[in-house]
Amino acid sequence: MYNFTMQSKIEGMVISKAPFQERHLICKILLRSGKIVPVVFYGGSGGGKKNKGSTLEFGYMMKIELAYSKKTSELYNAKEWIPIWNHKHIRLNHRGFSLLCFYLECASKFGQETNLHEESQAYDDQSIGLFRAISSSVFYLDQVLESNNFHFNWNLIIFISKLIAELGIFPDRIKCILSGEELNGFEGLALIPNHGGFALISQMNIDEAKEYNGETGRLLWQVLGEACSKKYQELEIMPRIDLNASKFLFHYLGFQFQLQESDFKTLNMIF
């Protein structure tokens, strides 16, 4: 028996897809709510007698009408679907596409599946920040590629910064987590994952200080401040940013969720 209270019209981004039988696809869709639903698209891979192309590509925003399904079903079936936004330049740039794949894997790692049969899910906006971080980053990535203003390291570190902010694990930038002194960004700093904030290098003992680069810490402090207070279009690009700074920030993100580099398949294309 079908539950006709199921939400049947959804909008979201394709974050993963897998072939199913000959011409079908199973895709994970990141909804505007920040939640994830798995959907079967019959004929979604294209082909057939008319040799149709597929409109289901990584990072595409889709409007989808679902067939009603049983509460116990683990998959939803798409009746109709159309793209409402698609990137035009990312797939033409190898480095840009690598970033896209990393963004979407992060969506899969930090997003949670939802049940469209539950009325409460329509009012649950606790995860909306995840969709905001992913969608705005994909849109901006396509924009800078179009304008030939693409800087890999910059896009990467700003994405991680915005993701950290939206996931609610933003580090303390106001005071040193060791001494309580106010931070101004002019001294050597260290972002310490297990303390959830920044510390003055001068307040650390000699052995601890050796593990950190004070200049990298200052850069992270600055970038995080910019990322959380400005929209993408308002940011001033820093083209010479060090990839190691992004890697350190990623380790901070992973520590908060107990994730390692080995948990991400796309990292070998990033670092």
Secondary structure, DSSP 8 states (H G I E B T S, - for coil): ---TTS--EEEEEEEEEEEETTTEEEEEEEETTS-EEEEEETTTT-BTTTTB-----TT-EEEEEE----TT-SSEEEEEEEEEE--SSGGG-HHHHHHHHHHHHHHHHH--B--TT-GGGGG--TTHHHHHHHHHHHHHHHHHHHTT---HHHHHHHHHHHHHHHTT---B-SB-TTT--B--SSS-EEEEGGGTEEEEGGGS-HHHHTTS-HHHHHHHHHHHHHHHHS-GGG----TT--HHHHHHHHHHHHHHHT--GGG-GGGGGT-
